[in-house]
Amino acid sequence: MTGLPERQLFATPFAGGSGAAIAPITDAGADFCFDKGFDSAFSAPHSNGGKYVTRAQMNRIGNLATKNDFYRMCGGINTFDPVFAQKIGGYPKGAILDYFNGTDLLKILSLVDNNLTDFRNESYGGKWMLLNQGEQELNKTLIVSYDDYEFPAAANPYDNASALITFKSPASGLLFIDVSSYERTIPSPTHEGGINSYGRIGIFGQAFLARTFSSIDDVVFPNISPSIGSSMTYNDYFVVPGLPTNSLISSWYASNLGTGHVEPNYEIKNVSAGEIVSVCIQNGFGYSISGTTTLGAWDLSISFRIYII
């Protein structure tokens, strides 16, 4: 072939106009469905209870054949669809979808089978990998931006580690995390021992974790050890601890701590172009108290960007 063929242009999918006779079609369980197409009744003589193919059914087939193509010609992208994902039991490993993040059109790869994780809210969860990044800022290549990332509630500094993002590094350089703000709220705990009993609550046990891999199949994540709550198995991840602070921050009868100070930027580690990079975040909190206390629910959120510099 020496040139592209001429495209067939159409202003609506086949039988997509108002008033077109078009038959309903189900996923399965009917004589005309996606699962079996036309069932055996359509091959029997009409005189023996067989069925004719109707005009509306033919219109439906033509509509199906052109509807997705029409959607793409109109500028639609093939992004995560929660309804479709449920129908197929999740996207397969190796599936590549489109992702428009508000400024750039990216490609994102499924790392697991039966993938139901919706990446459109940037919840990658170790399930998706960005294949390209579009924004350039000076000598920085922006990988992803998180606004008000909320730490899951944790019982101790080693409660869990969440996968933030896995991506193929577009350049060689320094993996760099720019923290812009965080907020924390801790209700007053209930306590025994009288007003003179003294205790202080510390928020710590948070950390950024990063590791590089040569291929997608090599990727592993940190996890809790068999002795729950005692230690974290980091699986050779580089750890930057003390996020957002490693100091005791409040007496136990103080409440509703507001916006915290902005932490310095974090230089994580050197990466090479083409390496698979996994970034995780460790969730947890610790405390140091005297007397008996029950801690209420607390919230900690952070905003940050991940760059290659």
One Martini backbone bead per residue (centre of mass of N, CA, C, O) as a GRO file, in nm:
protein
  309
    1MET     BB    1   0.096   0.036   0.024
    2THR     BB    2   0.108   0.401  -0.059
    3GLY     BB    3  -0.167   0.476   0.096
    4LEU     BB    4  -0.432   0.598   0.233
    5PRO     BB    5  -0.740   0.540   0.269
    6GLU     BB    6  -1.050   0.627   0.246
    7ARG     BB    7  -1.276   0.765   0.441
    8GLN     BB    8  -1.573   0.697   0.613
    9LEU     BB    9  -1.826   0.927   0.631
   10PHE     BB   10  -2.049   1.001   0.916
   11ALA     BB   11  -2.322   1.160   1.103
   12THR     BB   12  -2.404   0.863   1.193
   13PRO     BB   13  -2.489   0.593   1.296
   14PHE     BB   14  -2.627   0.325   1.214
   15ALA     BB   15  -2.944   0.383   1.292
   16GLY     BB   16  -2.920   0.689   1.458
   17GLY     BB   17  -3.183   0.801   1.399
   18SER     BB   18  -3.481   0.922   1.416
   19GLY     BB   19  -3.700   0.637   1.411
   20ALA     BB   20  -3.533   0.398   1.409
   21ALA     BB   21  -3.529   0.064   1.370
   22ILE     BB   22  -3.434  -0.097   1.687
   23ALA     BB   23  -3.310  -0.357   1.850
   24PRO     BB   24  -3.272  -0.517   2.124
   25ILE     BB   25  -2.976  -0.600   2.332
   26THR     BB   26  -2.810  -0.846   2.508
   27ASP     BB   27  -2.565  -1.018   2.662
   28ALA     BB   28  -2.774  -1.250   2.759
   29GLY     BB   29  -3.051  -1.488   2.733
   30ALA     BB   30  -3.124  -1.456   2.425
   31ASP     BB   31  -3.202  -1.485   2.082
   32PHE     BB   32  -3.065  -1.178   2.089
   33CYS     BB   33  -2.714  -1.167   2.151
   34PHE     BB   34  -2.385  -1.143   2.234
   35ASP     BB   35  -2.322  -1.435   2.311
   36LYS     BB   36  -2.495  -1.585   2.043
   37GLY     BB   37  -2.668  -1.407   1.889
   38PHE     BB   38  -2.820  -1.610   1.687
   39ASP     BB   39  -3.012  -1.850   1.750
   40SER     BB   40  -3.153  -2.156   1.654
   41ALA     BB   41  -3.434  -2.038   1.569
   42PHE     BB   42  -3.311  -1.905   1.291
   43SER     BB   43  -3.270  -2.211   1.150
   44ALA     BB   44  -3.562  -2.259   1.147
   45PRO     BB   45  -3.852  -2.304   1.029
   46HIS     BB   46  -4.128  -2.113   1.051
   47SER     BB   47  -4.332  -2.363   1.051
   48ASN     BB   48  -4.138  -2.470   1.317
   49GLY     BB   49  -4.078  -2.192   1.498
   50GLY     BB   50  -3.920  -2.005   1.355
   51LYS     BB   51  -3.708  -1.719   1.280
   52TYR     BB   52  -3.686  -1.398   1.175
   53VAL     BB   53  -3.500  -1.154   1.051
   54THR     BB   54  -3.503  -0.827   1.126
   55ARG     BB   55  -3.470  -0.500   1.063
   56ALA     BB   56  -3.396  -0.415   1.355
   57GLN     BB   57  -3.161  -0.616   1.383
   58MET     BB   58  -2.991  -0.510   1.147
   59ASN     BB   59  -2.967  -0.227   1.261
   60ARG     BB   60  -2.815  -0.309   1.514
   61ILE     BB   61  -2.563  -0.419   1.374
   62GLY     BB   62  -2.490  -0.157   1.228
   63ASN     BB   63  -2.467   0.012   1.486
   64LEU     BB   64  -2.240  -0.151   1.622
   65ALA     BB   65  -2.028  -0.120   1.379
   66THR     BB   66  -2.032   0.227   1.414
   67LYS     BB   67  -2.034   0.358   1.700
   68ASN     BB   68  -1.732   0.355   1.796
   69ASP     BB   69  -1.619   0.496   1.544
   70PHE     BB   70  -1.782   0.755   1.583
   71TYR     BB   71  -1.667   0.828   1.859
   72ARG     BB   72  -1.372   0.862   1.760
   73MET     BB   73  -1.429   1.078   1.534
   74CYS     BB   74  -1.542   1.280   1.771
   75GLY     BB   75  -1.298   1.237   2.013
   76GLY     BB   76  -1.294   0.989   2.162
   77ILE     BB   77  -1.180   0.796   2.438
   78ASN     BB   78  -1.007   0.507   2.580
   79THR     BB   79  -1.116   0.479   2.887
   80PHE     BB   80  -1.217   0.434   3.185
   81ASP     BB   81  -1.494   0.196   3.251
   82PRO     BB   82  -1.689   0.084   3.505
   83VAL     BB   83  -1.909  -0.075   3.354
   84PHE     BB   84  -1.725  -0.239   3.166
   85ALA     BB   85  -1.544  -0.361   3.384
   86GLN     BB   86  -1.769  -0.529   3.516
   87LYS     BB   87  -1.852  -0.701   3.266
   88ILE     BB   88  -1.535  -0.827   3.239
   89GLY     BB   89  -1.384  -0.825   3.531
   90GLY     BB   90  -1.174  -0.648   3.418
   91TYR     BB   91  -0.881  -0.556   3.312
   92PRO     BB   92  -0.619  -0.667   3.155
   93LYS     BB   93  -0.313  -0.752   3.129
   94GLY     BB   94  -0.182  -0.498   2.901
   95ALA     BB   95  -0.372  -0.284   2.895
   96ILE     BB   96  -0.443   0.016   2.695
   97LEU     BB   97  -0.515   0.347   2.796
   98ASP     BB   98  -0.662   0.644   2.821
   99TYR     BB   99  -0.540   0.973   2.968
  100PHE     BB  100  -0.691   1.270   3.084
  101ASN     BB  101  -0.546   1.526   3.313
  102GLY     BB  102  -0.617   1.832   3.165
  103THR     BB  103  -0.340   1.852   2.961
  104ASP     BB  104  -0.280   1.538   2.901
  105LEU     BB  105  -0.227   1.265   2.682
  106LEU     BB  106  -0.226   0.939   2.803
  107LYS     BB  107  -0.075   0.628   2.874
  108ILE     BB  108  -0.209   0.319   3.030
  109LEU     BB  109  -0.104   0.029   3.214
  110SER     BB  110  -0.186  -0.286   3.295
  111LEU     BB  111  -0.054  -0.503   3.565
  112VAL     BB  112  -0.333  -0.660   3.587
  113ASP     BB  113  -0.575  -0.864   3.631
  114ASN     BB  114  -0.886  -0.768   3.695
  115ASN     BB  115  -0.907  -0.444   3.657
  116LEU     BB  116  -1.086  -0.198   3.883
  117THR     BB  117  -0.904   0.044   3.887
  118ASP     BB  118  -0.950   0.393   3.899
  119PHE     BB  119  -0.731   0.631   3.742
  120ARG     BB  120  -0.889   0.915   3.719
  121ASN     BB  121  -0.808   0.973   4.044
  122GLU     BB  122  -0.511   0.864   4.085
  123SER     BB  123  -0.561   0.543   4.153
  124TYR     BB  124  -0.324   0.312   4.108
  125GLY     BB  125  -0.234   0.087   4.325
  126GLY     BB  126  -0.031  -0.092   4.139
  127LYS     BB  127  -0.218  -0.132   3.853
  128TRP     BB  128  -0.074   0.113   3.702
  129MET     BB  129   0.108   0.249   3.407
  130LEU     BB  130   0.289   0.497   3.293
  131LEU     BB  131   0.413   0.571   2.953
  132ASN     BB  132   0.357   0.889   2.961
  133GLN     BB  133   0.475   1.232   2.967
  134GLY     BB  134   0.399   1.586   2.900
  135GLU     BB  135   0.509   1.772   3.116
  136GLN     BB  136   0.712   2.066   3.116
  137GLU     BB  137   0.948   2.199   3.375
  138LEU     BB  138   1.201   2.295   3.269
  139ASN     BB  139   1.395   2.025   3.411
  140LYS     BB  140   1.112   1.895   3.446
  141THR     BB  141   0.931   1.584   3.483
  142LEU     BB  142   0.612   1.521   3.508
  143ILE     BB  143   0.430   1.258   3.644
  144VAL     BB  144   0.262   1.353   3.915
  145SER     BB  145  -0.039   1.479   4.085
  146TYR     BB  146  -0.126   1.554   4.431
  147ASP     BB  147  -0.438   1.626   4.592
  148ASP     BB  148  -0.517   1.546   4.892
  149TYR     BB  149  -0.386   1.306   5.014
  150GLU     BB  150  -0.515   1.027   5.194
  151PHE     BB  151  -0.460   0.871   5.474
  152PRO     BB  152  -0.500   0.591   5.604
  153ALA     BB  153  -0.593   0.452   5.869
  154ALA     BB  154  -0.383   0.384   6.159
  155ALA     BB  155  -0.221   0.196   6.431
  156ASN     BB  156   0.079   0.227   6.317
  157PRO     BB  157   0.388   0.267   6.160
  158TYR     BB  158   0.321  -0.048   6.018
  159ASP     BB  159   0.046  -0.087   5.869
  160ASN     BB  160   0.115   0.034   5.565
  161ALA     BB  161   0.153   0.022   5.196
  162SER     BB  162   0.104   0.238   4.921
  163ALA     BB  163   0.053   0.248   4.591
  164LEU     BB  164   0.087   0.509   4.371
  165ILE     BB  165   0.316   0.456   4.128
  166THR     BB  166   0.380   0.327   3.794
  167PHE     BB  167   0.671   0.379   3.575
  168LYS     BB  168   0.831   0.487   3.285
  169SER     BB  169   1.115   0.636   3.246
  170PRO     BB  170   1.176   0.921   3.034
  171ALA     BB  171   1.440   0.972   3.218
  172SER     BB  172   1.733   1.078   3.341
  173GLY     BB  173   1.761   1.105   3.708
  174LEU     BB  174   1.584   1.258   3.969
  175LEU     BB  175   1.385   1.162   4.212
  176PHE     BB  176   1.113   1.393   4.287
  177ILE     BB  177   0.952   1.546   4.580
  178ASP     BB  178   0.688   1.794   4.602
  179VAL     BB  179   0.586   1.954   4.888
  180SER     BB  180   0.316   2.180   4.962
  181SER     BB  181   0.109   2.022   5.168
  182TYR     BB  182  -0.061   1.983   5.493
  183GLU     BB  183  -0.310   1.805   5.690
  184ARG     BB  184  -0.438   1.791   6.036
  185THR     BB  185  -0.661   1.579   6.244
  186ILE     BB  186  -0.716   1.561   6.608
  187PRO     BB  187  -0.887   1.438   6.836
  188SER     BB  188  -0.978   1.413   7.144
  189PRO     BB  189  -0.889   1.209   7.380
  190THR     BB  190  -0.954   0.972   7.592
  191HIS     BB  191  -0.907   0.962   7.957
  192GLU     BB  192  -0.707   0.858   8.231
  193GLY     BB  193  -0.581   1.003   8.555
  194GLY     BB  194  -0.631   1.290   8.512
  195ILE     BB  195  -0.528   1.614   8.453
  196ASN     BB  196  -0.214   1.550   8.531
  197SER     BB  197  -0.196   1.381   8.310
  198TYR     BB  198   0.058   1.309   8.063
  199GLY     BB  199   0.051   1.363   7.705
  200ARG     BB  200   0.166   1.269   7.370
  201ILE     BB  201   0.114   1.312   7.023
  202GLY     BB  202   0.231   1.133   6.739
  203ILE     BB  203   0.314   1.194   6.396
  204PHE     BB  204   0.416   0.895   6.241
  205GLY     BB  205   0.524   0.665   5.975
  206GLN     BB  206   0.581   0.828   5.731
  207ALA     BB  207   0.666   0.746   5.377
  208PHE     BB  208   0.873   0.734   5.112
  209LEU     BB  209   0.885   0.499   4.835
  210ALA     BB  210   1.152   0.345   4.625
  211ARG     BB  211   1.188   0.163   4.303
  212THR     BB  212   1.369  -0.021   4.064
  213PHE     BB  213   1.311  -0.179   3.738
  214SER     BB  214   1.352  -0.367   3.440
  215SER     BB  215   1.052  -0.484   3.469
  216ILE     BB  216   0.724  -0.548   3.519
  217ASP     BB  217   0.759  -0.848   3.632
  218ASP     BB  218   0.947  -0.740   3.888
  219VAL     BB  219   0.731  -0.613   4.048
  220VAL     BB  220   0.722  -0.498   4.384
  221PHE     BB  221   0.599  -0.466   4.723
  222PRO     BB  222   0.538  -0.356   5.007
  223ASN     BB  223   0.490  -0.520   5.337
  224ILE     BB  224   0.362  -0.680   5.580
  225SER     BB  225   0.440  -0.869   5.818
  226PRO     BB  226   0.343  -1.150   5.979
  227SER     BB  227   0.384  -0.945   6.215
  228ILE     BB  228   0.151  -0.756   6.292
  229GLY     BB  229   0.276  -0.431   6.365
  230SER     BB  230   0.608  -0.460   6.373
  231SER     BB  231   0.678  -0.465   6.052
  232MET     BB  232   0.838  -0.388   5.744
  233THR     BB  233   0.849  -0.503   5.412
  234TYR     BB  234   1.048  -0.336   5.166
  235ASN     BB  235   1.189  -0.468   4.919
  236ASP     BB  236   1.433  -0.253   4.859
  237TYR     BB  237   1.333   0.013   4.935
  238PHE     BB  238   1.352   0.346   4.937
  239VAL     BB  239   1.364   0.552   5.236
  240VAL     BB  240   1.165   0.845   5.340
  241PRO     BB  241   1.130   0.963   5.636
  242GLY     BB  242   0.923   1.178   5.815
  243LEU     BB  243   0.607   1.202   5.718
  244PRO     BB  244   0.588   1.521   5.804
  245THR     BB  245   0.672   1.417   6.102
  246ASN     BB  246   0.889   1.320   6.402
  247SER     BB  247   0.716   1.475   6.611
  248LEU     BB  248   0.573   1.583   6.880
  249ILE     BB  249   0.251   1.778   6.867
  250SER     BB  250   0.054   1.702   7.123
  251SER     BB  251  -0.149   1.717   7.351
  252TRP     BB  252  -0.409   1.499   7.431
  253TYR     BB  253  -0.624   1.755   7.488
  254ALA     BB  254  -0.588   1.840   7.214
  255SER     BB  255  -0.744   1.980   6.912
  256ASN     BB  256  -0.767   2.036   6.586
  257LEU     BB  257  -0.540   2.038   6.394
  258GLY     BB  258  -0.408   2.203   6.143
  259THR     BB  259  -0.211   2.337   5.934
  260GLY     BB  260   0.085   2.257   5.821
  261HIS     BB  261   0.386   2.260   5.735
  262VAL     BB  262   0.623   2.284   5.489
  263GLU     BB  263   0.810   2.068   5.337
  264PRO     BB  264   1.064   1.963   5.198
  265ASN     BB  265   1.218   1.842   4.952
  266TYR     BB  266   1.253   1.521   4.780
  267GLU     BB  267   1.530   1.314   4.733
  268ILE     BB  268   1.544   0.992   4.635
  269LYS     BB  269   1.661   0.888   4.333
  270ASN     BB  270   1.819   0.738   4.083
  271VAL     BB  271   1.735   0.728   3.733
  272SER     BB  272   1.660   0.556   3.431
  273ALA     BB  273   1.593   0.529   3.122
  274GLY     BB  274   1.333   0.275   3.114
  275GLU     BB  275   1.267   0.238   3.389
  276ILE     BB  276   1.098   0.096   3.649
  277VAL     BB  277   0.885   0.288   3.867
  278SER     BB  278   0.823   0.279   4.222
  279VAL     BB  279   0.573   0.446   4.428
  280CYS     BB  280   0.532   0.483   4.776
  281ILE     BB  281   0.328   0.487   5.086
  282GLN     BB  282   0.349   0.521   5.423
  283ASN     BB  283   0.125   0.421   5.684
  284GLY     BB  284   0.100   0.600   6.000
  285PHE     BB  285   0.123   0.594   6.366
  286GLY     BB  286   0.234   0.749   6.665
  287TYR     BB  287   0.284   0.723   7.030
  288SER     BB  288   0.318   0.918   7.346
  289ILE     BB  289   0.223   0.806   7.672
  290SER     BB  290   0.035   0.861   7.972
  291GLY     BB  291  -0.166   0.648   8.072
  292THR     BB  292  -0.501   0.622   7.965
  293THR     BB  293  -0.605   0.580   7.618
  294THR     BB  294  -0.823   0.700   7.345
  295LEU     BB  295  -0.812   0.721   7.013
  296GLY     BB  296  -0.926   0.890   6.768
  297ALA     BB  297  -0.993   0.995   6.482
  298TRP     BB  298  -0.777   1.068   6.199
  299ASP     BB  299  -0.627   1.320   5.978
  300LEU     BB  300  -0.423   1.296   5.666
  301SER     BB  301  -0.295   1.532   5.429
  302ILE     BB  302  -0.140   1.560   5.090
  303SER     BB  303   0.062   1.763   4.870
  304PHE     BB  304   0.208   1.653   4.549
  305ARG     BB  305   0.502   1.598   4.340
  306ILE     BB  306   0.639   1.406   4.064
  307TYR     BB  307   0.979   1.394   3.951
  308ILE     BB  308   1.218   1.444   3.688
  309ILE     BB  309   1.566   1.593   3.700
   0.00000   0.00000   0.00000
